[in-house]
Amino acid sequence: MMKNKILFLFLLLSGYYLSSCSGDDDIVQNDITITFSQNEYKVRKGKTLEIVPQVTNATNPIYSWKLNGKIISNDLQLNFSDYSVGEYFIIFRVDDEIGYKESQIKVTVADKISPEIEMVSSYIAYVGQPIELKATANYAENAEYVWRKNGEIVSEEQVYSFVEENLGSFALTVKVTTEDGVDIKALTVVVLPVPEAELYFDDGLYRTITNKNNLRKMTVPLGRTLVLAPVICHIDKPAGFKWTVDGVAQSSTTEFLKFTPTEKKAYLIEVTETGTSVKARVEVTCTEPESTYFRAIQTDSKAVATKAFNYIPAPGQFIDFQSQYQSLAQVLQKFQTAVDANSNMFHIGAYGGYFVVGFDHSVKNVANKADLSINGNSFVGWSEPGVVWVMQDSNGNGLPDDTWYELKGSEYGKKDNIQRYAV
């Protein structure tokens, strides 16, 4: 048995370069970014158009709007009015303490502007459960709305509550009418069976028909605390939770259980959602204390990963299962032969692609220093972010069969961020 503490990674990047390190984090100066809600704006003659761009990475900014070389405003918001019918190209500029950034927009002034519906063309609903469909359109002041299902009028409100008791695909249209014109959008609603409520513990692998009911297993070193939380599926408002450890009830009534084992053995932990009575189980093995399998850096240790355990690419632009990226051996070779950040780039596709790799030494968590280096293929204005998970080889067997921990990323904990999202 190989006694080695390994730090593994589970990534959702399309390409990267990975190594362990001990240097300080690099300091990056971000460029000013300017974002408009539209590339082209329209306004009816005699009306006022309000344009408010989003500006980031600007320190003590100064704003200016120019039309035909003349400044027409020095505010962040531009109120554009009293212009004759025609097309206008306006430059918005941001100056700060370091530099400046400019962006051009087009504004069209017209006698009449027909509404423009902005909605996706397909929706998912469940049998017997209503979903609200809102007719969203630009230039729709004082608009009238007509919804049709299979040709029959079903609503004349902006928001239509769709509910269907039968399975299948249903054709809808929404018509938006103003004094300036009309726009019509065709929609499809696919009605599916109501999904079953579910709880399960995540082990970092795809769940399939053959493995979804397998007992999940985790480890925790003696003297440490493991926070357990099941993945909650199709339970909109959980009523509460009951936890047991080897059949003994615990005090927690939330989705989290802090478990601190007192002896080295395997514990069977079960959680029940009280509103639906669905359950999930996990086997947690208490292993030797954390430092038992620590493996210090040796003279022959490699900065890059030396083991590849799993490679599951998702569908994507550069994914070809007949390509050089197919085998684990080739993935590992990419790491071991890398000489710079570009020589071992490879793709794992879109959302859900991942791989698992490990080091030949323990990676310390050193305060105020970078412990890992992961270089993706981002560039100005574009990046392909991922989620990074790490695992200690707590049981000393050299395999990624212990407990995964997610590292906090730049978006972690933000208001609109959905953690542990799954499709």
C-alpha positions as CSV (number, residue, x, y, z in Angstrom):
1,M,0.0,0.0,0.0
2,M,1.4,3.4,-1.0
3,K,1.3,5.7,2.0
4,N,1.0,9.1,0.4
5,K,-1.0,12.2,1.0
6,I,-2.1,13.4,-2.4
7,L,-4.0,16.5,-3.4
8,F,-6.2,15.9,-6.4
9,L,-8.1,18.3,-8.6
10,F,-11.5,18.2,-10.1
11,L,-11.8,20.9,-12.8
12,L,-14.4,22.4,-15.1
13,L,-11.9,24.2,-17.3
14,S,-11.5,23.8,-21.1
15,G,-7.8,23.9,-20.8
16,Y,-5.1,24.6,-18.2
17,Y,-1.7,24.1,-16.8
18,L,-1.3,22.8,-13.2
19,S,1.5,22.7,-10.7
20,S,2.1,23.0,-7.0
21,C,4.1,26.0,-5.8
22,S,5.1,28.1,-2.8
23,G,5.5,31.6,-4.3
24,D,3.3,34.6,-3.6
25,D,0.2,35.2,-5.7
26,D,0.8,37.3,-8.8
27,I,-0.7,40.8,-8.7
28,V,-2.9,41.4,-11.8
29,Q,-4.0,44.8,-12.9
30,N,-7.5,44.4,-14.5
31,D,-8.4,46.5,-17.6
32,I,-11.4,48.8,-17.6
33,T,-14.5,47.0,-18.9
34,I,-17.5,48.7,-20.4
35,T,-20.7,46.8,-20.9
36,F,-23.9,48.0,-22.6
37,S,-27.3,46.2,-22.4
38,Q,-27.6,46.4,-26.1
39,N,-25.3,46.9,-29.1
40,E,-27.9,49.1,-30.8
41,Y,-30.5,51.3,-29.2
42,K,-33.7,52.7,-30.7
43,V,-35.9,55.6,-29.6
44,R,-39.0,57.1,-30.9
45,K,-38.7,60.8,-32.0
46,G,-39.7,63.0,-29.2
47,K,-39.0,60.5,-26.5
48,T,-36.0,60.3,-24.1
49,L,-33.6,57.3,-24.2
50,E,-31.7,56.6,-21.0
51,I,-28.5,54.7,-21.4
52,V,-26.5,53.5,-18.4
53,P,-23.4,51.4,-19.2
54,Q,-21.8,49.1,-16.6
55,V,-18.2,50.1,-15.8
56,T,-15.8,47.9,-13.8
57,N,-12.1,48.0,-12.9
58,A,-12.0,51.8,-13.1
59,T,-10.4,53.8,-10.2
60,N,-11.8,57.3,-9.7
61,P,-13.3,57.3,-13.2
62,I,-14.2,60.3,-15.3
63,Y,-16.9,59.8,-18.0
64,S,-17.6,61.5,-21.3
65,W,-20.0,60.9,-24.2
66,K,-19.1,62.3,-27.6
67,L,-21.2,62.7,-30.7
68,N,-19.6,64.0,-33.9
69,G,-16.5,64.9,-31.9
70,K,-18.4,67.0,-29.3
71,I,-19.0,66.1,-25.7
72,I,-22.7,65.8,-25.0
73,S,-22.5,64.6,-21.4
74,N,-20.1,63.9,-18.5
75,D,-22.3,61.7,-16.5
76,L,-22.4,57.9,-16.4
77,Q,-26.0,58.0,-17.6
78,L,-26.8,59.5,-21.0
79,N,-30.2,61.0,-21.5
80,F,-30.6,61.1,-25.3
81,S,-33.5,63.2,-26.7
82,D,-34.5,66.0,-29.1
83,Y,-32.8,64.5,-32.1
84,S,-34.2,64.2,-35.5
85,V,-34.9,60.9,-37.3
86,G,-31.6,59.2,-38.2
87,E,-28.7,57.1,-37.0
88,Y,-26.2,58.3,-34.5
89,F,-22.9,56.8,-33.5
90,I,-21.9,57.8,-29.9
91,I,-18.6,57.2,-28.2
92,F,-18.5,56.6,-24.4
93,R,-15.1,57.1,-22.7
94,V,-13.9,56.2,-19.3
95,D,-10.7,57.8,-17.9
96,D,-9.1,56.7,-14.6
97,E,-5.8,56.9,-12.8
98,I,-4.1,54.3,-15.0
99,G,-5.6,54.7,-18.5
100,Y,-8.8,54.9,-20.5
101,K,-11.3,52.8,-22.4
102,E,-13.7,53.8,-25.2
103,S,-16.8,52.0,-26.6
104,Q,-19.1,53.0,-29.4
105,I,-22.8,52.5,-29.6
106,K,-25.4,53.1,-32.3
107,V,-28.7,55.0,-31.6
108,T,-31.5,55.0,-34.1
109,V,-34.2,57.7,-33.9
110,A,-37.4,56.8,-35.8
111,D,-40.9,58.1,-36.2
112,K,-42.2,54.6,-35.3
113,I,-40.6,51.7,-33.5
114,S,-42.4,48.3,-33.5
115,P,-42.1,46.1,-30.4
116,E,-39.3,43.5,-30.4
117,I,-40.0,40.3,-28.3
118,E,-37.1,39.0,-26.4
119,M,-37.9,35.5,-25.1
120,V,-36.4,32.1,-25.4
121,S,-38.3,29.8,-27.7
122,S,-38.7,26.7,-25.5
123,Y,-39.7,26.0,-21.9
124,I,-40.0,23.0,-19.6
125,A,-43.0,22.4,-17.4
126,Y,-44.2,19.5,-15.2
127,V,-47.6,17.8,-15.3
128,G,-50.1,19.7,-13.2
129,Q,-47.6,22.4,-12.1
130,P,-48.1,25.9,-13.5
131,I,-45.2,28.0,-14.8
132,E,-45.5,31.7,-15.5
133,L,-44.5,32.9,-19.0
134,K,-43.9,36.6,-19.3
135,A,-44.0,38.4,-22.6
136,T,-40.8,40.4,-22.5
137,A,-40.4,43.0,-25.3
138,N,-38.4,46.1,-26.1
139,Y,-40.3,49.2,-27.2
140,A,-43.5,47.9,-25.8
141,E,-44.9,50.9,-23.9
142,N,-48.7,50.6,-23.5
143,A,-48.6,47.3,-25.3
144,E,-51.5,44.8,-25.7
145,Y,-50.8,41.0,-25.3
146,V,-52.5,38.0,-26.8
147,W,-51.4,34.4,-25.9
148,R,-52.6,31.4,-28.0
149,K,-52.3,27.7,-27.3
150,N,-53.0,25.4,-30.3
151,G,-54.5,28.5,-32.0
152,E,-57.0,29.3,-29.2
153,I,-56.7,32.5,-27.1
154,V,-55.8,31.5,-23.6
155,S,-54.7,34.9,-22.1
156,E,-54.6,38.6,-22.8
157,E,-52.2,39.5,-20.0
158,Q,-48.5,40.1,-20.2
159,V,-48.0,37.1,-17.9
160,Y,-49.6,33.8,-18.8
161,S,-49.8,31.0,-16.3
162,F,-49.4,27.8,-18.2
163,V,-50.5,24.5,-16.7
164,E,-51.1,21.2,-18.5
165,E,-52.3,17.8,-17.2
166,N,-50.9,15.8,-20.2
167,L,-47.4,14.9,-21.3
168,G,-46.1,16.2,-24.6
169,S,-45.0,19.2,-26.6
170,F,-47.4,22.2,-26.8
171,A,-47.2,25.1,-29.3
172,L,-47.8,28.7,-28.1
173,T,-47.7,32.1,-29.7
174,V,-47.5,35.5,-28.0
175,K,-48.5,38.6,-29.9
176,V,-47.4,42.1,-28.7
177,T,-49.2,45.1,-30.2
178,T,-48.4,48.8,-29.8
179,E,-49.5,51.9,-31.7
180,D,-46.3,51.6,-33.8
181,G,-46.6,47.9,-34.8
182,V,-46.8,44.2,-33.9
183,D,-44.4,41.4,-33.1
184,I,-45.3,37.7,-32.8
185,K,-43.2,34.9,-31.2
186,A,-43.7,31.2,-31.5
187,L,-42.9,29.1,-28.3
188,T,-42.8,25.5,-27.3
189,V,-43.5,24.1,-23.9
190,V,-42.5,20.5,-23.2
191,V,-44.5,18.9,-20.4
192,L,-42.7,16.2,-18.5
193,P,-43.6,13.9,-15.6
194,V,-43.0,15.5,-12.1
195,P,-39.5,14.4,-11.1
196,E,-39.1,12.5,-7.9
197,A,-37.7,14.2,-4.8
198,E,-34.2,13.0,-4.1
199,L,-31.3,13.3,-1.6
200,Y,-27.8,12.0,-2.3
201,F,-24.2,12.5,-1.3
202,D,-21.9,13.6,-4.0
203,D,-18.6,11.7,-4.7
204,G,-17.5,13.8,-7.6
205,L,-18.5,11.3,-10.3
206,Y,-21.4,11.4,-12.8
207,R,-24.5,9.7,-11.5
208,T,-25.9,7.1,-13.9
209,I,-28.5,4.4,-13.8
210,T,-25.9,1.9,-12.7
211,N,-24.3,3.8,-9.9
212,K,-26.9,6.3,-8.6
213,N,-28.0,4.0,-5.8
214,N,-24.5,2.9,-4.7
215,L,-23.6,3.7,-1.1
216,R,-21.3,6.8,-1.1
217,K,-18.1,6.6,0.9
218,M,-16.0,9.4,2.5
219,T,-13.2,9.6,5.0
220,V,-12.1,11.9,7.8
221,P,-8.9,11.8,9.8
222,L,-9.2,11.2,13.5
223,G,-9.3,14.6,15.3
224,R,-10.9,16.5,12.4
225,T,-14.5,17.5,11.7
226,L,-16.4,16.6,8.5
227,V,-19.3,18.7,7.5
228,L,-21.9,16.6,5.6
229,A,-24.6,18.0,3.3
230,P,-26.7,16.0,0.9
231,V,-27.5,17.3,-2.6
232,I,-31.2,18.3,-2.5
233,C,-33.1,17.5,-5.8
234,H,-36.7,18.6,-6.6
235,I,-37.5,19.7,-3.1
236,D,-38.3,23.4,-3.4
237,K,-38.8,24.1,0.3
238,P,-37.4,21.4,2.6
239,A,-39.4,21.1,5.8
240,G,-36.4,20.0,7.9
241,F,-33.9,17.2,8.3
242,K,-33.3,14.3,10.7
243,W,-29.8,12.8,11.0
244,T,-28.7,9.5,12.5
245,V,-25.2,8.1,13.1
246,D,-25.2,4.3,13.3
247,G,-28.9,4.6,14.2
248,V,-28.4,7.2,16.9
249,A,-30.4,10.5,16.4
250,Q,-28.3,13.7,16.1
251,S,-29.3,17.2,17.2
252,S,-29.0,18.9,13.7
253,T,-32.3,19.7,11.9
254,T,-30.7,21.5,9.0
255,E,-29.2,20.1,5.8
256,F,-25.7,20.2,7.5
257,L,-24.2,17.9,10.0
258,K,-20.9,18.5,11.7
259,F,-19.4,15.0,12.3
260,T,-16.4,14.6,14.6
261,P,-15.7,10.9,15.1
262,T,-14.1,9.7,18.3
263,E,-12.6,6.4,17.1
264,K,-11.2,4.8,13.9
265,K,-14.0,2.8,12.3
266,A,-16.7,3.1,9.6
267,Y,-19.9,5.0,10.5
268,L,-23.2,4.7,8.7
269,I,-24.8,8.2,8.5
270,E,-28.4,8.7,7.3
271,V,-30.3,11.9,6.6
272,T,-34.1,12.2,6.0
273,E,-36.0,15.2,4.6
274,T,-39.0,15.3,6.9
275,G,-41.5,16.8,4.4
276,T,-41.0,14.1,1.7
277,S,-39.4,11.3,3.8
278,V,-36.7,10.8,1.2
279,K,-33.4,9.5,2.6
280,A,-29.7,9.5,1.8
281,R,-26.9,7.4,3.3
282,V,-23.1,7.7,3.4
283,E,-20.4,5.6,4.9
284,V,-17.8,7.7,6.7
285,T,-14.5,6.0,7.7
286,C,-12.4,7.6,10.4
287,T,-8.8,7.2,9.4
288,E,-5.4,7.8,11.0
289,P,-4.6,11.4,12.2
290,E,-4.1,13.9,9.4
291,S,-0.3,13.9,9.4
292,T,0.1,10.1,9.2
293,Y,0.4,9.9,5.4
294,F,2.1,13.2,4.9
295,R,4.7,12.9,2.1
296,A,7.3,15.6,2.1
297,I,8.8,17.0,-1.1
298,Q,11.9,15.0,-2.3
299,T,14.7,15.9,-4.7
300,D,13.0,13.9,-7.4
301,S,9.5,15.3,-6.8
302,K,7.7,16.9,-9.7
303,A,6.0,20.3,-9.6
304,V,3.3,19.0,-12.1
305,A,0.8,16.2,-11.5
306,T,2.2,12.7,-11.9
307,K,-1.0,10.6,-11.8
308,A,-4.1,10.7,-13.9
309,F,-7.1,8.8,-12.4
310,N,-10.1,9.9,-14.5
311,Y,-10.8,11.9,-17.6
312,I,-14.4,12.5,-18.6
313,P,-14.8,15.3,-21.3
314,A,-18.2,16.8,-21.8
315,P,-19.5,17.7,-25.3
316,G,-17.7,20.8,-26.6
317,Q,-16.2,22.6,-29.6
318,F,-12.8,20.9,-29.4
319,I,-13.8,17.5,-28.1
320,D,-13.2,14.6,-30.4
321,F,-13.2,11.1,-28.8
322,Q,-10.9,9.9,-31.6
323,S,-8.4,12.6,-30.8
324,Q,-5.2,12.6,-28.8
325,Y,-7.1,13.5,-25.6
326,Q,-8.8,10.1,-25.3
327,S,-6.6,8.1,-22.9
328,L,-5.5,8.7,-19.3
329,A,-2.0,7.9,-20.3
330,Q,-2.0,10.7,-22.9
331,V,-3.5,13.1,-20.3
332,L,-0.8,12.3,-17.9
333,Q,1.9,12.6,-20.6
334,K,0.6,16.2,-21.2
335,F,1.5,17.0,-17.6
336,Q,4.8,15.3,-17.4
337,T,6.2,16.7,-20.7
338,A,5.0,20.2,-20.1
339,V,7.7,22.9,-20.4
340,D,5.5,26.0,-20.3
341,A,1.9,27.1,-19.8
342,N,0.9,26.3,-23.4
343,S,2.6,23.0,-24.1
344,N,0.0,20.9,-22.2
345,M,-3.3,22.6,-22.9
346,F,-6.1,20.2,-23.6
347,H,-9.9,20.4,-23.6
348,I,-12.6,18.9,-21.4
349,G,-15.5,20.3,-23.2
350,A,-18.4,22.4,-21.8
351,Y,-20.2,22.2,-18.5
352,G,-19.6,18.9,-16.6
353,G,-16.3,17.9,-18.1
354,Y,-13.7,16.9,-15.6
355,F,-10.5,15.0,-14.8
356,V,-8.8,13.8,-11.6
357,V,-5.1,14.0,-11.2
358,G,-2.7,13.7,-8.3
359,F,0.8,14.8,-7.1
360,D,3.7,12.6,-6.0
361,H,4.0,14.7,-2.8
362,S,1.8,16.5,-0.3
363,V,0.7,20.0,-1.0
364,K,0.7,22.2,2.0
365,N,-1.8,25.0,2.6
366,V,0.6,27.9,3.5
367,A,-1.0,31.1,4.7
368,N,-0.7,34.1,2.3
369,K,1.1,32.0,-0.3
370,A,-0.1,30.3,-3.5
371,D,-0.1,26.5,-3.0
372,L,-1.3,25.6,-6.6
373,S,-0.8,27.1,-10.0
374,I,-3.6,26.6,-12.5
375,N,-3.3,28.5,-15.8
376,G,-6.4,28.6,-18.0
377,N,-6.7,29.9,-21.6
378,S,-8.3,33.2,-20.6
379,F,-7.6,36.5,-22.3
380,V,-9.0,40.1,-22.1
381,G,-12.8,40.0,-22.2
382,W,-13.1,36.2,-22.3
383,S,-12.5,33.4,-19.8
384,E,-13.7,29.8,-19.2
385,P,-13.9,29.4,-15.4
386,G,-14.0,26.2,-13.5
387,V,-14.6,24.7,-10.1
388,V,-11.6,23.2,-8.3
389,W,-12.0,20.4,-5.7
390,V,-9.2,19.0,-3.6
391,M,-8.8,15.7,-1.7
392,Q,-6.3,14.4,0.8
393,D,-5.3,10.8,0.7
394,S,-6.7,10.3,4.2
395,N,-6.7,6.5,4.1
396,G,-3.2,6.2,2.6
397,N,-4.1,4.0,-0.4
398,G,-3.0,6.4,-3.1
399,L,-6.5,6.6,-4.7
400,P,-9.0,9.4,-4.9
401,D,-11.6,7.6,-2.8
402,D,-11.7,9.9,0.3
403,T,-13.5,13.3,0.7
404,W,-13.7,16.1,-1.8
405,Y,-13.5,19.8,-0.7
406,E,-14.5,22.7,-3.0
407,L,-12.1,25.6,-3.0
408,K,-13.7,29.0,-2.9
409,G,-13.6,30.8,-6.2
410,S,-14.1,34.4,-7.2
411,E,-17.9,34.0,-7.3
412,Y,-18.3,31.9,-4.1
413,G,-21.0,33.2,-1.7
414,K,-22.3,35.9,-4.0
415,K,-26.0,36.6,-3.9
416,D,-26.9,35.3,-7.3
417,N,-24.5,32.4,-7.3
418,I,-26.1,28.9,-7.1
419,Q,-23.8,26.4,-5.4
420,R,-23.8,22.7,-6.3
421,Y,-25.7,23.2,-9.5
422,A,-26.6,20.1,-11.5
423,V,-28.3,19.2,-14.7
